[in-house]
Amino acid sequence: MSSKFELVKKYFDLKVWSVERVKMAVEKNWITREEFQVITGEAYSE
């Protein structure tokens, strides 16, 4: 699990971050594409 996974998940769950913001976390290598899917329930697409 990526070091920022819990933080990103928390922000998404609290509706502080949108799906687009979580995508940015993937682009910045904070989380993986697989973790994106766990957090958002959607497959990552570029």
C-alpha positions in Angstrom: 0.0 0.0 0.0 1.3 3.4 -0.9 2.3 5.7 1.9 -0.4 8.3 0.9 -3.2 5.8 0.3 -5.0 6.4 3.7 -4.8 10.1 3.3 -6.2 10.1 -0.2 -8.9 7.7 0.7 -9.9 9.8 3.7 -10.1 13.0 1.6 -12.2 11.2 -1.0 -14.5 9.6 1.5 -15.1 12.9 3.2 -15.8 14.4 -0.3 -13.0 16.9 0.1 -11.4 15.4 -3.1 -13.1 14.6 -6.3 -12.3 11.7 -8.6 -10.2 14.1 -10.7 -8.1 15.1 -7.7 -7.6 11.4 -6.9 -6.4 10.9 -10.5 -3.9 13.7 -9.9 -2.6 11.7 -6.9 -1.9 8.8 -9.3 -0.1 11.1 -11.7 2.1 12.4 -8.8 2.8 8.8 -7.8 1.1 9.2 -4.4 -1.0 6.1 -5.1 -1.1 3.4 -7.7 -3.8 2.8 -10.4 -5.0 -0.2 -8.5 -5.4 1.9 -5.3 -7.3 4.5 -7.4 -9.8 1.8 -8.2 -10.1 0.7 -4.6 -10.7 4.3 -3.5 -13.1 5.5 -6.2 -14.7 2.2 -7.4 -13.8 3.2 -10.9 -11.1 1.9 -13.2 -8.3 4.4 -13.8 -8.2 5.9 -17.3 -5.8 8.5 -18.6 
